[in-house]
Amino acid sequence: MLKCVAIDDEPLALEIIRNYVGKLNDIDIVATFTDTVSAKAFLDDNNVDLLFLDIQMPDINGMRFYAQLAQKPPVIFTTAFSQYAVEGFNLDAIDYLVKPIEFERFSKAVTKAKELQEYHQNKEMNDGYLFVKYNYQWNKIFFKDIILIEALDDYIKIHMQPKSLLVHMSMKAVTEKLPSQKFVRVHRSYIVPVDGITSFNKNTLQLGDKQIPVSSSYQKQVQEILQKRIEQS
């Protein structure tokens, strides 16, 4: 499911995007904004998969706004002026939609975004590792070596054999780097490899000789993932 955000100073333009998104599968619009200040505050605190961004904003050019974002989600620029197309693609935009936007053209742009997301997910799975900074250097951690990830204040502890690493990183940040097919967050303090689960019930799961609590906010997600594994086995 693509989680998207739309930014446009024209409420009607946002309504059109919202209606178009409602006609498509596997995409959800989580927020819309008519100003870039509110949009930036949201994007700083939330991860999104796709951004629809108008170029002609009253407070700042949309392209300049995008270039200044610390974390840049894939973007589709929207505008009434076609002369910005080259500059938009120079920012690695997925697509560039000229208003008035027709649904068929909008749908094609979203398809490109879905294909890009699928490509990155497959690449992540095939790469089979992530990099974390430990002792002032970057270390490669293979997914297959991770036994458990535990939150400890502002750090996470990546349990592995033969040694574990204490890394200055948030659970949110490491979750983004892990393939969702292989790892599941079961508690505010724990992320576990799905293949390492040996038994489970509603409130706990067994990970080798470790018993890990499953908090109520994650129970439904955990049950769905494990049930799918049972059906596939």
N, C-alpha and C positions, 0 to 999 in steps of 0.2 A: 504494500500500500504506500503510495506516494503521499507524504504530508506536505502540503504546499501553503504558501502565504502570498497574498496579492497586495501590492502597494500602488495606489493611483489616487491623485487628488480629486478625481471625478467619481462621485458615488455611483453614477450610472454605469461607468466602466467596470467598477468592482462588482456590481450586480450582474452584469453580463458574464464576467468570468465565473462568478459563483454559480450561475445557471448552467453554463457550459460544463463546469466540473461535475455538477449534479447529474449530467447525462452520461458520464463516463465511468468505467469500472476501475477499481484499484487506485483511486486518487481521492483525496479528501482535503478540503480547504479548511485549515485550522484557525486562520486569522486573516483579517483584511485591515488595511490602514490607509488613511488619507494623508498622513504626514510621515516624514522619514524619522523624526525624533522618536515617536512611539514605536515605529517599526524597528528601529535599531535596538531599542531597549528590549523588545521581545526577542529579536534574533540573537542578542547577546546571551540570553538565558534559555533559549530553546533551540533544539536541533530540527531543522526542516530539510526535506528532500528536494524541494523545488521552490523557486521564487519567481512570481510574475511581477515585473517591475516597470512602471511607466518612466519614460525618460524625461519628459517635460514636467518636472515637479516644481512647485513655486519656491521652495526654500533651497533646493540643491538639485543639480542635474542628476538624473537617476544613475547614469554611468559612473559619475564621480562618487556618488553615494555607495554604489556597489564596490568600487575599487577601494574604498576606505574601510569596508567591513573586515573585521579580524578573521572571521570564519565565513567563507563565501559558499553558500549553497549553489547548486546549479541554477542558472537563471535563464528566463525567457523574457526578453525586453518587449515592451509594448509602447507604441507611439503613433501619432498621426503623421509623422514625418519620416520618409524613407531614407533621407540622406545620412542617417545615423547607422545604417546597417553595417558598414565596414568596421566602424569603431566598435560596434556591439560584438561582432565576431572576433575582433582583436582581444576582447575580454573573455574569450572562450565561451560565449553565450551558446546555449543549446539551439536557440532559434530567435527570430526577430519578427514580431507580428505587427503589421501596419493596420491601424484602425481605419474604418470599422472592421473588426475581426469577424470573419465568418467561422461558423462552427467547424466545418470540415478542415479548415486551415489550423484552427486551434487544436483539433483532435490529433492532427499529424505532429504538431509540436510536442504534445504530451506523450505521444508514442515514442518520440526520440528520447524524451526524459526517462521513460520507463526502460528503454533499451540501455541507456547509460547506467541506470541504477543496477540493472541485471548484470551488466558487464563488470561493474565494480564489485558486486557481490560474488560473482564467480571468480574474479581475480583474487579476491581476498581469500576465498576458500582454497584456491589452488596454490597460492603463495604459502599458506600454512604457518605463518609466523607474524609477530609484531615486534616493533622496536620500543624499548623503554630506556629512560635515562637513569643510570645507577652508577654511583661513584664517579660522577663527572664524565661519563662516557655512555654512548648508546650501545645497548645490548640487545641481541636478537633472541627472542623467546619463541620457541616452537609451540604451537597449540597443543601438540600431543604430549608435551612435557608438563603442562599445567595440571596440577591436582586440585587446586582450590585458589580462589582469590578472596581475600579478606580485607575489609575496611578497618583502618586504625587511625582515627582522627583525620588528619590531612594527608595520610599516606594509605597505600594499599600494600598488602603483603601477598606476593605471588608465591604460593607454595609449590615447590617442584622437588624433584630428586636429581642430584644429591643435595642441593642447597636451595634456599628460598631467598627472594629479593624483597627488600623494603623500598618502595618507590614512592616519590612525592608525586601523587597523581590521584584524581578523584575516581570514584566508582563510575560516575557518569562518563568520564573521558575514556576509561578502559573499556567500558561496555560498547562504545562506538567503534572501537578497534577490533572487537571480537565478532566472529561470524555467529549470527543468531541461531544458525542450525546446529552449532556445536556447543554453545554456552548459554546458560539461562541464569538470570538473577532470581534468587529465591528468597532474599531477605535484604534489608538495607545494608547489611554487613557482609553478604556472601554472594559470590557468583561461582557456579559449579559447571564442570564439563558434563554434558548430558551423558556421554558414554561411560563416565565414571560412576554413575548412580547404580547401586546394586539392589536397593529396595527403597520403597517410599510409602508413605501414607499422607493423609491430608496435612498434617502439621510438621512432619519431619521426613528427612530422607537420609539414607545411609550412603556414605561415600568411602568405601573401603572400611577402615576402622573408625571413621569419624561420623558422628551423627550431627546433621546440620538442620537447624530449625527452618521452617517455611512460614514466613509471615503471612497474615491474612490478605494483604494487598497484592501478594504475588501468587496466591494459591491457585486461582483460576488459570493463569498463564502457565504455571508449572504443570498442572493437571492436563491441560490441552496438549502440551509438548510431549509429555510422557505417554499419554494415551495414543498419540499419533505414532510414537515409537513402537508401542505394543502392537498396534494394527499392522505396522510395516514388517514386524519380525516374523 
